[in-house]
Amino acid sequence: MAGSSGKFVTRGTRGSAVPILPLTKTAFRKWQRSATARQAAWAKAQKFSGGDGEILLLPDARGGLQRVLWGQEKSAEKGSRVVWPAWIFARLPGALPAGRYRLETRLDAETAFNAALEWSLAQYRFDRYRKKDAAKPRVLNLPAGVNANRLEALLEGCVLTRDLVNTPANDMGPAELEKAARKMARRFGATVRVIRGEALLRHNHPAIHAVGRASAEAPRLIDISWGRKSHPRVTLVGKGVCFDSGGLDLKSAAGMRQMKKDMGGAATVLGLASAVMAQKLPVALRVLIPAVENAVSGNAFRPGDIIATRKGLSVEIGNTDAEGRLVLADALALADEEKPDLLIDFATLTGAARVALGNDLPALFTDDDGLADELANCGGRILDPLWRLPLWAPYLDDLKSPVADLNNVTTNGGAGSITAALFLGQFVEKAKAWAHLDIHAWNSKSRPGRPQGGEAMGLRATFACLEARYGKKRKRRR
């Protein structure tokens, strides 16, 4: 997929596009009374009734496509506004022949944006390793009220994230993730600093080094900066475990199967940063990615080891498969030193979050009620839901160690996503606001607009939150 909304959405004249007319059963019966005899007969022959999800392609006199009727029985009317079910517009491209279309209905600005977003994401394909087909796109005329640049920025961010997560670890190790980060940063004129291998110890990132040292590829910390220093400081931290074997506490074959996606947090912050920079949000943006592979070799860190962290807290290793929180600890501590106005980390951190909320709903942790409400509300509006779970401080006792400041896991196995978030919170104290997103970064099954594979969970919600917080403060273009 060419990561561009221009391929699937276009500004254009009405006359050159096939209209798509949404109809309930009642509206369809009204349409029948005004249709030509030929059209009515065709609809009857195709057994079209306006039922939910039904599609009728109406031919013109020359056999071309004149109009599309689209059954919408489940769309609800609330006053003068039609409430459209989430991802309903993503169903259309797969049911239509290649060509250019326009929606023949009035949409409010929010729904219009989501319609264009769904339409485009529905045509995403990860075809890097497959023979390319010559399929032509379904192109939608940009609905009225949609900011094309904003749409482009978010789509490109989502596509970048999906592509990075979908790429297997043999082509997306720490070095390749660094390359992808540099490519993205170069496009927007951002600066990149990378600390690799033994240099991590000299620069006081011992936890990142400990987790990644067993791999043939050197661990590293990718540090991207962009924007004016006078603007509010926004720092994004993404877990970049490019493959997680579990370390010496080795995962099962089934548990290891999709571990190429364990860098989903890193992929998400790169996609989000791309959108922020494309839209020139007035923030001083910093992106930190600890990029490692949790591998097994003679120098792998072990259960029972005690490792140092940048913050000075020692951590006893209760399980080497809880490595993500260790690399994030150093990155969060570094981010916190700058006292950012907003610090958000993304990580495919715990199976416990999936047990609690399922694969589709990321867990949100923050002690800032206002930030929690903003993120949840923005996610609901832009089809990117988040669900807040508590940072329940009494559970910190479960992370105590008799020989170190902390253990990286608990012994009772309960509240795993909460205790993981609490662990991370020990490395954040100066940031004015902090949120942790425990994401799956993966669609376990294919649905319209959300094919099986890598997914940019929390990206659009966070972008909308940043836009609401900082976008209106821009005085002039950067």
WOWOTA-V85974 format. One record per helix or strand. SS is the DSSP state (hx for helix, st for strand). FROM is the first residue (numbers start at 1). TO is the last residue. If there is no record, write none. Layout:
ss=SS from=FROM to=TO
ss=SS from=FROM to=TO
This chain:
ss=hx from=5 to=7
ss=st from=9 to=10
ss=hx from=14 to=16
ss=st from=18 to=23
ss=hx from=25 to=34
ss=hx from=37 to=45
ss=st from=55 to=59
ss=st from=65 to=71
ss=st from=76 to=78
ss=st from=81 to=83
ss=hx from=89 to=91
ss=hx from=93 to=95
ss=st from=99 to=103
ss=hx from=109 to=121
ss=st from=138 to=141
ss=hx from=148 to=166
ss=hx from=174 to=187
ss=st from=191 to=196
ss=hx from=199 to=202
ss=hx from=206 to=212
ss=st from=220 to=226
ss=st from=232 to=244
ss=hx from=253 to=256
ss=hx from=259 to=278
ss=st from=283 to=294
ss=st from=306 to=307
ss=st from=315 to=316
ss=hx from=324 to=337
ss=st from=342 to=347
ss=hx from=351 to=357
ss=st from=362 to=365
ss=hx from=369 to=381
ss=st from=386 to=388
ss=hx from=393 to=399
ss=st from=406 to=407
ss=hx from=416 to=425
ss=st from=434 to=438
ss=st from=442 to=443
ss=st from=447 to=447
ss=st from=450 to=450
ss=st from=453 to=454
ss=hx from=459 to=473
